[in-house]
């Protein structure tokens, strides 16, 4: 039974009757899910690679064809305005981010298109995902051979009379693949894939959120905000320290040269259920901030975990910290499973 709801501003399936079973499929076999909250932006024009390279934190100028990497967009103070994956598609660069980020990112980035031959536009690309220990063999059974795909690589395959893009996930999403297809209209797209993955478990957002937390993946707008600095988030895969200047680069380099930030993104294991989200203080001083938390049903029993930020000196004195009555153990991400 599909239970509808909202996630990141779009209509989604929260679950299909048993979110615990859906999570188990993502971890032990494979599950399939729609990704309506993800958006794609094409960047075209002869100056696209040079211009975008100077806008983001990673090296997109030298991306091989049909390969991608993870990036932040920063302001001049080094704060994170958004995150995205960027892919080299030959005649264009393709940005993959959340729908909620499209308008603010386009507004922030287009301000810096001055004399550059660059155009940015949202692309009508529909996406579904599949994930799990058996994802690769299950895709092969449908005629989609992903053997040897690199992380964040795109391949094209004929499916149901259309050429679709198959994308392998990044390093923090093991067993994750996405199917992208360019469509003029969204209506009816889900039905086109209805028979593509026979035997797969339909997965809703609840199980995907649990899976995200277990793998220590921050969500922009929740775990990463526009007040956070890149090194605080721990997402070093978004940073390239040899690419030269970009907006906010001076702050990133200053932090690197000094060797540390005052707080870090970590996991929390709670003994008595997850506490409220937000900052937790002691004697008028913030010890930690919980940004995501959940009681996650696993085959070994319910696991109370969360993610967020902790003061560096608190983490070094740990591993336990008292968060206003909730005893928490500070652990490195992802969670051991």
DAMORA-V285223 format. One line per field, one symbol per residue. ss: DSSP state (2 for helix, 1 for strand, 0 for the rest). phi: phi as a letter, one per 20 degrees, with the letter a starting at -180 (. if undefined). psi: psi as a letter, one per 20 degrees, with the letter a starting at -180 (. if undefined). Layout:
ss->???
phi->???
psi->???
This chain:
ss->0011111001111110002222222222001111000111111100022222200100000000001111111100001111111111000011111122222222222200000000111110111111100022222220000000000011111110011111110000000111111100000022220000000011002222222222000001000100001222200222000000000022222222220000111111110000000111110011111111111111001111111111122222200111100111111000000
phi->.fdfacblncfbefadobfffffgffedcaccbecfeecccedcofegffffgedcedeefdffgmccbebdddefeneeercaeccednebdddcbegfegffffffefgdeddfebccbfdedecccbbqfdfffffffendedgmffglddcdcfclndededcefefecfmdccddbecfcffnfgffegdfcfnfefcdfgfffgfffgemefdfnceccfdeegfffmeffedcecenfbfnfffgfffffenadfbbebecddfcnfeffpecdblmcfebcedbbaedecfepfcecbcrdcggffffefedbedlndecdecfefffc
psi->opoqaqpkjrprogrkhnhghhghghhheqqqqqliiqqppporqijgggghhihrirnihjprpkqrrqqqprahjjqoirqqqpqokeirpppoaqhiigghgggghhhjofjqnpqpqppmpqpqqqqrhjgghhghhjjoojpjprplqpqqqppkjqoqpppqrahjmpjpqqopppqhqhpighhhjgjhmpiqppprhghhggggghjkoqppighprjiqqghhijmiiipojjiaqrpihhgghggghiirrirqprqppphkqqrqqaqprpljppgrpphqqqoporhjrpporrqbqqpghgghibiqqonliopqppqqqrqp.
